Amino acid sequence: MANHVEARRLASPAPIRFFKLIWGVGATLMSVLYTVVLGPIAAVAARFRYHDLACKVSRLWAKLIIATCGIKVEIEGLENLRGLKSYVLVTNHQSFFDIFAVLAYMPGDTRFVAKKELLQIPVVGYAMVHNGHIIVDRKGGGRSIRRALEAARNNYPICVFAEGHRHNDGRVHEFNDGAAWLAIMAKLPCIPMAISGSGAFFPREAKVVMPGGRMRMTLLPPISTENLRSGDREALTRQLEESVRSAFL
């Protein structure tokens, strides 16, 4: 009798895995559908400078994807944003769900610092350019800082994934100094944020999400850039990196 019970216990994960696979495929297809439907609306709104509408559509898009994929997002430390309007959110990067979670749950209308390669994505690239996101182009660094300064003047938070690209090996990698440089030049405080868990259910190179996961975003106290100069960016970068490492789970 005990052997039969043990056999049933061992066999039970297979149907669960199959159910999650079907759910994951369906959720991925639905996420593409949300993008096809809502992406052009956000792009047109951004083109005609209806930035509030573009923000609401983007937030809805991100929340729909997270909900459809059954992802639980835990946020700790939002009190560290109290009294701040514009700031540089400096974080590690594990999966696309990091972007969705920031869009869906962070207060304010966040502007992202993104590589110029994203401009090649139909509709998404167009919407990013016209909605004031900061596109990094080594040949046009002046344009990047001008966009950052414009975002600061309009009280937009600015999100920088400081590792440069996604990593899903469960570690925080070395930060680039771009976030520190941008914060110093724009005279904005930095908010370190550690993102944990998102690499487990949608790692880099994945085609289908593994639904039902959990991720955590931990915001740490602000780091002032007042009186800092460009030459201080390396020290500030290391401080930001260590802060994120300290909160990474």
Number of C-alpha atoms within 10 A of each C-alpha: 6 6 8 9 9 10 11 10 10 10 10 10 11 10 10 11 12 11 12 16 16 15 20 22 17 17 23 20 14 16 19 14 13 16 19 14 12 17 22 18 18 28 25 19 20 22 17 11 14 14 19 14 15 26 21 15 19 23 19 17 21 22 18 18 23 22 14 17 23 17 20 15 19 14 15 13 13 14 10 13 17 9 7 12 15 23 25 30 25 26 28 28 26 28 23 14 23 24 15 20 25 19 23 22 14 16 13 15 23 22 24 23 24 20 14 14 11 14 16 10 9 12 18 17 19 20 23 22 17 18 23 20 21 25 24 18 14 11 7 10 11 12 15 18 19 14 18 28 19 15 22 21 12 12 16 22 24 27 24 23 23 24 21 17 14 19 17 19 12 14 14 23 17 14 21 17 19 19 26 30 22 22 28 24 18 22 20 25 20 26 24 25 28 23 26 24 22 24 23 18 23 20 21 16 9 11 11 18 22 23 25 16 18 15 19 20 25 19 24 23 16 20 17 16 20 11 8 16 12 12 10 14 22 16 12 22 21 16 15 26 25 16 20 23 19 12 16 19 15
